[in-house]
Amino acid sequence: MSELIRVAVDAMGGDNAPVATVKGAVEAVAESNALKVFLVGKKEVLEKELSAYSYDKDRIEIVNATEVIEMAEPPVLAIRTKKDSSIVKAMYMVNHGEADAYVSAGSTGATLVGGQIIVGRLKGVDRAPLAPLIPTEKGNSLLIDCGANVDARANHLVQFAKMGTVYMENIMGIKNPTVAIVNIGAEEEKGNALVKETFPLLKNCPDINFIGSIEARDIPSGYADIIVCEAFTGNVILKMYEGVAKSLVNVIKKGLMSSLKSKIGALLIKDDLKKTLGNYSLEKHGGAPMLGLKGLVVKTHGSSSDIEIKNSILQCVTFTEQKISEKISAKISQV
């Protein structure tokens, strides 16, 4: 057997932990022979959860961590004081080369701080953005940044575009992916100070395929493969995306159940509708990688199910096998 990809999972993080994290890990190991998962958390709790499953005991290992960083805790203080927390111990496993990747549905703030401080940025990377895939009519686009750097500068956004290009080329197989910057209009002269400063830098960057501005309404159409913005804007877009998707599903379900005729129609289209709506699921690709770090850090939703945990773990295999961090480092170092 070739060398396994080692993933340290914050098994205590998230609304559904440890049930979802343990089940997701078991499912991931069953699906991929290339994995070894370290479940980092309270040993006695994790042992009890694992006892319900049959799994390869050589490829799932518990790493005891006696503390848990809660969602509402100040991130910097929590990282500094809770050294025996599942987040900190899992991060240090990546830092020490004991794991190739980290996955958590826990505190976003602690994960972002730990990624920067414990795992560390690659040489030349000024900021490490969160970059989730979002569903579109054409497939998926990469939204970068969606929550890590709310006060980004123009040069940071250029780096985001470069990192996103590496990701989409190597993970999604899109040759020469298109890049657009979020704006309030298509014209080059529009936008706030940050957008106006960044636009010409992206336009003159030779190693990305920049196509100009993108308005929020054009994002779902798949107009661009990579959507560049600072984290405040990106997080608003992502949360709005999630909210609208949830509301549309609820409205469709309500409409289909409104009469006998619609119920009959719903029965006839049930399988096709389920497949179509499944293509718009945010959980099928796993979590958002934090690009530009020395090791892979993946942040999933706090409400992640075992499916999203599983897919977040599985995406670590492709990321590591494709040597994304090394390719990002090479891309950023280009002048």
Contacts in CASP RR format, 6 or more apart in sequence:
PFRMAT RR
TARGET T0000
AUTHOR 0000-0000-0000
METHOD contacts of the structure
MODEL  1
MSELIRVAVDAMGGDNAPVATVKGAVEAVAESNALKVFLVGKKEVLEKEL
SAYSYDKDRIEIVNATEVIEMAEPPVLAIRTKKDSSIVKAMYMVNHGEAD
AYVSAGSTGATLVGGQIIVGRLKGVDRAPLAPLIPTEKGNSLLIDCGANV
DARANHLVQFAKMGTVYMENIMGIKNPTVAIVNIGAEEEKGNALVKETFP
LLKNCPDINFIGSIEARDIPSGYADIIVCEAFTGNVILKMYEGVAKSLVN
VIKKGLMSSLKSKIGALLIKDDLKKTLGNYSLEKHGGAPMLGLKGLVVKT
HGSSSDIEIKNSILQCVTFTEQKISEKISAKISQV
1 33 0 8 1.000
2 34 0 8 1.000
4 34 0 8 1.000
4 35 0 8 1.000
4 36 0 8 1.000
4 59 0 8 1.000
5 34 0 8 1.000
5 35 0 8 1.000
5 36 0 8 1.000
5 100 0 8 1.000
5 101 0 8 1.000
5 316 0 8 1.000
5 317 0 8 1.000
5 320 0 8 1.000
5 321 0 8 1.000
6 36 0 8 1.000
6 37 0 8 1.000
6 38 0 8 1.000
6 98 0 8 1.000
6 99 0 8 1.000
6 100 0 8 1.000
6 101 0 8 1.000
7 28 0 8 1.000
7 35 0 8 1.000
7 36 0 8 1.000
7 37 0 8 1.000
7 38 0 8 1.000
7 99 0 8 1.000
7 100 0 8 1.000
7 101 0 8 1.000
7 102 0 8 1.000
7 103 0 8 1.000
7 313 0 8 1.000
7 316 0 8 1.000
8 38 0 8 1.000
8 40 0 8 1.000
8 63 0 8 1.000
8 90 0 8 1.000
8 91 0 8 1.000
8 93 0 8 1.000
8 94 0 8 1.000
8 98 0 8 1.000
8 99 0 8 1.000
8 101 0 8 1.000
8 102 0 8 1.000
8 103 0 8 1.000
9 21 0 8 1.000
9 25 0 8 1.000
9 37 0 8 1.000
9 38 0 8 1.000
9 39 0 8 1.000
9 40 0 8 1.000
9 90 0 8 1.000
9 102 0 8 1.000
9 103 0 8 1.000
9 104 0 8 1.000
9 309 0 8 1.000
9 313 0 8 1.000
10 17 0 8 1.000
10 21 0 8 1.000
10 40 0 8 1.000
10 41 0 8 1.000
10 86 0 8 1.000
10 87 0 8 1.000
10 90 0 8 1.000
10 102 0 8 1.000
10 103 0 8 1.000
10 104 0 8 1.000
10 105 0 8 1.000
10 106 0 8 1.000
10 111 0 8 1.000
11 17 0 8 1.000
11 18 0 8 1.000
11 21 0 8 1.000
11 22 0 8 1.000
11 25 0 8 1.000
11 39 0 8 1.000
11 40 0 8 1.000
11 41 0 8 1.000
11 46 0 8 1.000
11 86 0 8 1.000
12 18 0 8 1.000
12 21 0 8 1.000
12 40 0 8 1.000
12 41 0 8 1.000
12 42 0 8 1.000
12 45 0 8 1.000
12 65 0 8 1.000
12 68 0 8 1.000
12 86 0 8 1.000
13 21 0 8 1.000
13 68 0 8 1.000
13 86 0 8 1.000
13 87 0 8 1.000
13 104 0 8 1.000
13 105 0 8 1.000
13 106 0 8 1.000
13 107 0 8 1.000
13 302 0 8 1.000
14 20 0 8 1.000
14 21 0 8 1.000
14 71 0 8 1.000
14 104 0 8 1.000
14 105 0 8 1.000
14 106 0 8 1.000
14 302 0 8 1.000
14 303 0 8 1.000
14 304 0 8 1.000
15 105 0 8 1.000
15 302 0 8 1.000
15 303 0 8 1.000
15 304 0 8 1.000
16 105 0 8 1.000
16 303 0 8 1.000
16 304 0 8 1.000
16 305 0 8 1.000
16 306 0 8 1.000
17 105 0 8 1.000
17 106 0 8 1.000
18 39 0 8 1.000
18 41 0 8 1.000
18 42 0 8 1.000
18 45 0 8 1.000
18 46 0 8 1.000
18 49 0 8 1.000
19 49 0 8 1.000
19 306 0 8 1.000
20 105 0 8 1.000
20 304 0 8 1.000
20 305 0 8 1.000
20 306 0 8 1.000
20 309 0 8 1.000
21 39 0 8 1.000
21 105 0 8 1.000
21 306 0 8 1.000
21 309 0 8 1.000
22 39 0 8 1.000
22 46 0 8 1.000
22 49 0 8 1.000
22 50 0 8 1.000
22 53 0 8 1.000
23 49 0 8 1.000
23 53 0 8 1.000
23 306 0 8 1.000
23 309 0 8 1.000
23 310 0 8 1.000
24 306 0 8 1.000
24 307 0 8 1.000
24 309 0 8 1.000
24 310 0 8 1.000
24 313 0 8 1.000
25 37 0 8 1.000
25 39 0 8 1.000
25 60 0 8 1.000
25 309 0 8 1.000
25 310 0 8 1.000
25 313 0 8 1.000
26 50 0 8 1.000
26 53 0 8 1.000
26 55 0 8 1.000
26 60 0 8 1.000
27 306 0 8 1.000
27 307 0 8 1.000
27 310 0 8 1.000
28 35 0 8 1.000
28 37 0 8 1.000
28 309 0 8 1.000
28 310 0 8 1.000
28 313 0 8 1.000
28 314 0 8 1.000
29 35 0 8 1.000
29 36 0 8 1.000
29 37 0 8 1.000
29 55 0 8 1.000
29 56 0 8 1.000
29 59 0 8 1.000
29 60 0 8 1.000
30 55 0 8 1.000
31 310 0 8 1.000
31 314 0 8 1.000
32 314 0 8 1.000
32 317 0 8 1.000
34 317 0 8 1.000
34 321 0 8 1.000
35 59 0 8 1.000
35 313 0 8 1.000
35 314 0 8 1.000
35 316 0 8 1.000
35 317 0 8 1.000
36 58 0 8 1.000
36 59 0 8 1.000
36 60 0 8 1.000
36 61 0 8 1.000
37 59 0 8 1.000
37 60 0 8 1.000
37 61 0 8 1.000
37 313 0 8 1.000
38 61 0 8 1.000
38 62 0 8 1.000
38 63 0 8 1.000
38 90 0 8 1.000
38 93 0 8 1.000
38 98 0 8 1.000
38 99 0 8 1.000
39 46 0 8 1.000
39 50 0 8 1.000
39 60 0 8 1.000
39 61 0 8 1.000
39 62 0 8 1.000
39 63 0 8 1.000
40 62 0 8 1.000
40 63 0 8 1.000
40 65 0 8 1.000
40 86 0 8 1.000
40 89 0 8 1.000
40 90 0 8 1.000
40 93 0 8 1.000
41 62 0 8 1.000
41 63 0 8 1.000
41 64 0 8 1.000
41 65 0 8 1.000
41 66 0 8 1.000
41 68 0 8 1.000
41 86 0 8 1.000
41 89 0 8 1.000
42 64 0 8 1.000
42 65 0 8 1.000
42 66 0 8 1.000
42 68 0 8 1.000
42 86 0 8 1.000
43 62 0 8 1.000
43 64 0 8 1.000
46 62 0 8 1.000
47 62 0 8 1.000
50 60 0 8 1.000
50 62 0 8 1.000
63 89 0 8 1.000
63 90 0 8 1.000
63 93 0 8 1.000
65 84 0 8 1.000
65 85 0 8 1.000
65 86 0 8 1.000
65 88 0 8 1.000
65 89 0 8 1.000
65 90 0 8 1.000
66 84 0 8 1.000
67 82 0 8 1.000
67 83 0 8 1.000
67 84 0 8 1.000
67 85 0 8 1.000
67 86 0 8 1.000
68 82 0 8 1.000
68 85 0 8 1.000
68 86 0 8 1.000
69 78 0 8 1.000
69 79 0 8 1.000
69 82 0 8 1.000
69 85 0 8 1.000
69 86 0 8 1.000
69 87 0 8 1.000
69 88 0 8 1.000
69 106 0 8 1.000
69 107 0 8 1.000
69 110 0 8 1.000
70 78 0 8 1.000
70 107 0 8 1.000
71 106 0 8 1.000
71 107 0 8 1.000
71 302 0 8 1.000
73 107 0 8 1.000
73 110 0 8 1.000
75 107 0 8 1.000
75 109 0 8 1.000
75 110 0 8 1.000
75 112 0 8 1.000
75 113 0 8 1.000
76 113 0 8 1.000
78 85 0 8 1.000
78 87 0 8 1.000
78 107 0 8 1.000
78 110 0 8 1.000
79 87 0 8 1.000
79 88 0 8 1.000
79 110 0 8 1.000
79 113 0 8 1.000
79 114 0 8 1.000
79 117 0 8 1.000
79 118 0 8 1.000
82 88 0 8 1.000
83 89 0 8 1.000
87 104 0 8 1.000
87 106 0 8 1.000
87 107 0 8 1.000
87 110 0 8 1.000
87 111 0 8 1.000
87 114 0 8 1.000
88 114 0 8 1.000
88 118 0 8 1.000
90 99 0 8 1.000
90 102 0 8 1.000
90 104 0 8 1.000
91 102 0 8 1.000
91 114 0 8 1.000
91 115 0 8 1.000
91 118 0 8 1.000
91 119 0 8 1.000
91 297 0 8 1.000
92 118 0 8 1.000
93 99 0 8 1.000
93 102 0 8 1.000
94 100 0 8 1.000
94 101 0 8 1.000
94 102 0 8 1.000
94 118 0 8 1.000
94 119 0 8 1.000
94 294 0 8 1.000
94 295 0 8 1.000
94 296 0 8 1.000
94 297 0 8 1.000
95 118 0 8 1.000
95 119 0 8 1.000
95 120 0 8 1.000
95 294 0 8 1.000
100 295 0 8 1.000
100 296 0 8 1.000
100 316 0 8 1.000
100 320 0 8 1.000
101 295 0 8 1.000
101 296 0 8 1.000
101 297 0 8 1.000
101 298 0 8 1.000
101 316 0 8 1.000
101 319 0 8 1.000
101 320 0 8 1.000
102 111 0 8 1.000
102 119 0 8 1.000
102 295 0 8 1.000
102 296 0 8 1.000
102 297 0 8 1.000
102 298 0 8 1.000
103 287 0 8 1.000
103 298 0 8 1.000
103 300 0 8 1.000
103 309 0 8 1.000
103 312 0 8 1.000
103 313 0 8 1.000
103 316 0 8 1.000
104 111 0 8 1.000
104 298 0 8 1.000
104 299 0 8 1.000
104 300 0 8 1.000
105 299 0 8 1.000
105 300 0 8 1.000
105 301 0 8 1.000
105 302 0 8 1.000
105 303 0 8 1.000
105 304 0 8 1.000
105 308 0 8 1.000
105 309 0 8 1.000
106 299 0 8 1.000
106 302 0 8 1.000
108 147 0 8 1.000
108 299 0 8 1.000
111 290 0 8 1.000
111 297 0 8 1.000
111 299 0 8 1.000
112 130 0 8 1.000
112 147 0 8 1.000
112 148 0 8 1.000
112 290 0 8 1.000
112 299 0 8 1.000
114 297 0 8 1.000
115 128 0 8 1.000
115 290 0 8 1.000
115 293 0 8 1.000
115 297 0 8 1.000
116 128 0 8 1.000
116 293 0 8 1.000
119 293 0 8 1.000
119 294 0 8 1.000
119 295 0 8 1.000
119 297 0 8 1.000
120 128 0 8 1.000
120 293 0 8 1.000
120 294 0 8 1.000
120 295 0 8 1.000
121 127 0 8 1.000
121 128 0 8 1.000
121 292 0 8 1.000
121 293 0 8 1.000
121 294 0 8 1.000
122 292 0 8 1.000
122 293 0 8 1.000
122 294 0 8 1.000
122 325 0 8 1.000
122 328 0 8 1.000
122 329 0 8 1.000
122 332 0 8 1.000
123 329 0 8 1.000
123 333 0 8 1.000
124 329 0 8 1.000
124 332 0 8 1.000
124 333 0 8 1.000
125 159 0 8 1.000
125 163 0 8 1.000
125 292 0 8 1.000
125 293 0 8 1.000
125 328 0 8 1.000
125 329 0 8 1.000
125 332 0 8 1.000
126 155 0 8 1.000
126 156 0 8 1.000
126 159 0 8 1.000
127 145 0 8 1.000
127 148 0 8 1.000
127 149 0 8 1.000
127 152 0 8 1.000
127 156 0 8 1.000
127 159 0 8 1.000
127 160 0 8 1.000
128 148 0 8 1.000
128 149 0 8 1.000
128 290 0 8 1.000
128 291 0 8 1.000
128 292 0 8 1.000
128 293 0 8 1.000
129 144 0 8 1.000
129 145 0 8 1.000
129 146 0 8 1.000
129 147 0 8 1.000
129 148 0 8 1.000
129 149 0 8 1.000
129 152 0 8 1.000
129 156 0 8 1.000
129 160 0 8 1.000
129 163 0 8 1.000
129 231 0 8 1.000
129 290 0 8 1.000
129 291 0 8 1.000
129 292 0 8 1.000
130 144 0 8 1.000
130 145 0 8 1.000
130 146 0 8 1.000
130 147 0 8 1.000
130 148 0 8 1.000
130 231 0 8 1.000
130 288 0 8 1.000
130 289 0 8 1.000
130 290 0 8 1.000
130 299 0 8 1.000
131 142 0 8 1.000
131 143 0 8 1.000
131 144 0 8 1.000
131 145 0 8 1.000
131 146 0 8 1.000
131 160 0 8 1.000
131 163 0 8 1.000
131 164 0 8 1.000
131 167 0 8 1.000
131 288 0 8 1.000
131 289 0 8 1.000
131 290 0 8 1.000
131 291 0 8 1.000
132 142 0 8 1.000
132 143 0 8 1.000
132 146 0 8 1.000
132 238 0 8 1.000
132 282 0 8 1.000
132 285 0 8 1.000
132 287 0 8 1.000
132 288 0 8 1.000
133 140 0 8 1.000
133 141 0 8 1.000
133 142 0 8 1.000
133 143 0 8 1.000
133 172 0 8 1.000
133 285 0 8 1.000
134 140 0 8 1.000
134 141 0 8 1.000
134 142 0 8 1.000
134 143 0 8 1.000
134 219 0 8 1.000
134 227 0 8 1.000
134 238 0 8 1.000
134 241 0 8 1.000
134 282 0 8 1.000
135 279 0 8 1.000
135 280 0 8 1.000
135 281 0 8 1.000
135 282 0 8 1.000
136 219 0 8 1.000
136 220 0 8 1.000
136 221 0 8 1.000
136 222 0 8 1.000
137 220 0 8 1.000
137 221 0 8 1.000
137 222 0 8 1.000
138 221 0 8 1.000
138 222 0 8 1.000
139 222 0 8 1.000
139 279 0 8 1.000
140 172 0 8 1.000
140 285 0 8 1.000
141 219 0 8 1.000
141 222 0 8 1.000
141 224 0 8 1.000
141 225 0 8 1.000
141 226 0 8 1.000
141 227 0 8 1.000
142 164 0 8 1.000
142 167 0 8 1.000
142 168 0 8 1.000
142 172 0 8 1.000
142 177 0 8 1.000
142 225 0 8 1.000
142 226 0 8 1.000
142 227 0 8 1.000
143 219 0 8 1.000
143 227 0 8 1.000
143 229 0 8 1.000
143 234 0 8 1.000
143 237 0 8 1.000
143 238 0 8 1.000
144 160 0 8 1.000
144 161 0 8 1.000
144 163 0 8 1.000
144 164 0 8 1.000
144 226 0 8 1.000
144 227 0 8 1.000
144 228 0 8 1.000
144 229 0 8 1.000
144 291 0 8 1.000
145 152 0 8 1.000
145 160 0 8 1.000
145 229 0 8 1.000
145 230 0 8 1.000
145 231 0 8 1.000
145 234 0 8 1.000
146 231 0 8 1.000
146 234 0 8 1.000
146 235 0 8 1.000
146 237 0 8 1.000
146 238 0 8 1.000
146 288 0 8 1.000
147 231 0 8 1.000
147 232 0 8 1.000
147 234 0 8 1.000
147 235 0 8 1.000
148 231 0 8 1.000
148 290 0 8 1.000
149 156 0 8 1.000
149 230 0 8 1.000
149 231 0 8 1.000
150 230 0 8 1.000
150 231 0 8 1.000
150 232 0 8 1.000
151 230 0 8 1.000
152 160 0 8 1.000
152 194 0 8 1.000
152 230 0 8 1.000
152 231 0 8 1.000
153 194 0 8 1.000
154 194 0 8 1.000
154 197 0 8 1.000
154 198 0 8 1.000
154 201 0 8 1.000
155 201 0 8 1.000
156 230 0 8 1.000
157 181 0 8 1.000
157 194 0 8 1.000
157 198 0 8 1.000
157 201 0 8 1.000
157 202 0 8 1.000
157 228 0 8 1.000
157 229 0 8 1.000
157 230 0 8 1.000
158 198 0 8 1.000
158 201 0 8 1.000
158 202 0 8 1.000
158 205 0 8 1.000
159 332 0 8 1.000
160 228 0 8 1.000
160 291 0 8 1.000
161 179 0 8 1.000
161 202 0 8 1.000
161 205 0 8 1.000
161 208 0 8 1.000
161 210 0 8 1.000
161 226 0 8 1.000
161 228 0 8 1.000
162 205 0 8 1.000
162 207 0 8 1.000
162 208 0 8 1.000
162 328 0 8 1.000
162 331 0 8 1.000
162 332 0 8 1.000
163 291 0 8 1.000
163 292 0 8 1.000
163 328 0 8 1.000
163 331 0 8 1.000
163 332 0 8 1.000
164 177 0 8 1.000
164 179 0 8 1.000
164 226 0 8 1.000
164 291 0 8 1.000
165 177 0 8 1.000
165 179 0 8 1.000
165 207 0 8 1.000
165 208 0 8 1.000
165 209 0 8 1.000
165 226 0 8 1.000
165 331 0 8 1.000
166 324 0 8 1.000
166 327 0 8 1.000
166 328 0 8 1.000
166 331 0 8 1.000
167 289 0 8 1.000
167 291 0 8 1.000
167 324 0 8 1.000
167 328 0 8 1.000
168 174 0 8 1.000
168 177 0 8 1.000
168 225 0 8 1.000
168 226 0 8 1.000
169 175 0 8 1.000
169 176 0 8 1.000
169 177 0 8 1.000
170 322 0 8 1.000
170 324 0 8 1.000
170 327 0 8 1.000
171 315 0 8 1.000
171 318 0 8 1.000
171 319 0 8 1.000
171 322 0 8 1.000
171 324 0 8 1.000
172 225 0 8 1.000
174 225 0 8 1.000
176 209 0 8 1.000
177 209 0 8 1.000
177 225 0 8 1.000
177 226 0 8 1.000
178 209 0 8 1.000
178 210 0 8 1.000
178 211 0 8 1.000
178 223 0 8 1.000
178 224 0 8 1.000
178 225 0 8 1.000
178 226 0 8 1.000
179 202 0 8 1.000
179 208 0 8 1.000
179 209 0 8 1.000
179 210 0 8 1.000
179 211 0 8 1.000
179 212 0 8 1.000
179 224 0 8 1.000
179 225 0 8 1.000
179 226 0 8 1.000
179 228 0 8 1.000
180 210 0 8 1.000
180 211 0 8 1.000
180 212 0 8 1.000
180 213 0 8 1.000
180 214 0 8 1.000
180 223 0 8 1.000
180 224 0 8 1.000
180 226 0 8 1.000
180 227 0 8 1.000
180 228 0 8 1.000
181 195 0 8 1.000
181 198 0 8 1.000
181 199 0 8 1.000
181 202 0 8 1.000
181 212 0 8 1.000
181 213 0 8 1.000
181 214 0 8 1.000
181 228 0 8 1.000
181 229 0 8 1.000
182 195 0 8 1.000
182 213 0 8 1.000
182 214 0 8 1.000
182 215 0 8 1.000
182 216 0 8 1.000
182 219 0 8 1.000
182 227 0 8 1.000
182 228 0 8 1.000
182 229 0 8 1.000
182 233 0 8 1.000
182 234 0 8 1.000
182 237 0 8 1.000
183 190 0 8 1.000
183 191 0 8 1.000
183 195 0 8 1.000
183 199 0 8 1.000
183 213 0 8 1.000
183 214 0 8 1.000
183 215 0 8 1.000
184 190 0 8 1.000
184 191 0 8 1.000
184 215 0 8 1.000
185 191 0 8 1.000
185 213 0 8 1.000
185 215 0 8 1.000
186 212 0 8 1.000
186 213 0 8 1.000
186 215 0 8 1.000
187 213 0 8 1.000
188 199 0 8 1.000
188 203 0 8 1.000
188 212 0 8 1.000
188 213 0 8 1.000
189 196 0 8 1.000
190 213 0 8 1.000
194 230 0 8 1.000
195 213 0 8 1.000
198 228 0 8 1.000
199 212 0 8 1.000
199 213 0 8 1.000
202 208 0 8 1.000
202 210 0 8 1.000
202 212 0 8 1.000
202 228 0 8 1.000
203 210 0 8 1.000
203 212 0 8 1.000
207 331 0 8 1.000
207 334 0 8 1.000
211 224 0 8 1.000
214 223 0 8 1.000
214 224 0 8 1.000
214 227 0 8 1.000
216 237 0 8 1.000
216 240 0 8 1.000
219 227 0 8 1.000
219 237 0 8 1.000
219 241 0 8 1.000
220 241 0 8 1.000
227 234 0 8 1.000
227 237 0 8 1.000
229 237 0 8 1.000
241 282 0 8 1.000
242 282 0 8 1.000
245 280 0 8 1.000
245 282 0 8 1.000
249 277 0 8 1.000
252 273 0 8 1.000
255 262 0 8 1.000
256 262 0 8 1.000
256 263 0 8 1.000
256 265 0 8 1.000
256 266 0 8 1.000
257 263 0 8 1.000
257 266 0 8 1.000
266 273 0 8 1.000
278 284 0 8 1.000
282 301 0 8 1.000
283 301 0 8 1.000
283 304 0 8 1.000
283 305 0 8 1.000
283 307 0 8 1.000
283 308 0 8 1.000
283 311 0 8 1.000
284 307 0 8 1.000
284 311 0 8 1.000
285 311 0 8 1.000
285 315 0 8 1.000
286 298 0 8 1.000
286 300 0 8 1.000
286 308 0 8 1.000
286 311 0 8 1.000
286 312 0 8 1.000
286 314 0 8 1.000
286 315 0 8 1.000
287 298 0 8 1.000
287 299 0 8 1.000
287 300 0 8 1.000
287 301 0 8 1.000
287 304 0 8 1.000
287 308 0 8 1.000
287 311 0 8 1.000
287 312 0 8 1.000
287 315 0 8 1.000
288 298 0 8 1.000
288 299 0 8 1.000
288 300 0 8 1.000
289 296 0 8 1.000
289 297 0 8 1.000
289 298 0 8 1.000
289 315 0 8 1.000
289 319 0 8 1.000
290 296 0 8 1.000
290 297 0 8 1.000
290 298 0 8 1.000
290 299 0 8 1.000
291 324 0 8 1.000
291 328 0 8 1.000
292 325 0 8 1.000
292 328 0 8 1.000
292 329 0 8 1.000
292 332 0 8 1.000
293 325 0 8 1.000
294 325 0 8 1.000
295 325 0 8 1.000
296 316 0 8 1.000
296 319 0 8 1.000
296 320 0 8 1.000
296 324 0 8 1.000
296 325 0 8 1.000
298 312 0 8 1.000
298 315 0 8 1.000
298 316 0 8 1.000
300 308 0 8 1.000
300 309 0 8 1.000
300 312 0 8 1.000
301 308 0 8 1.000
304 312 0 8 1.000
END
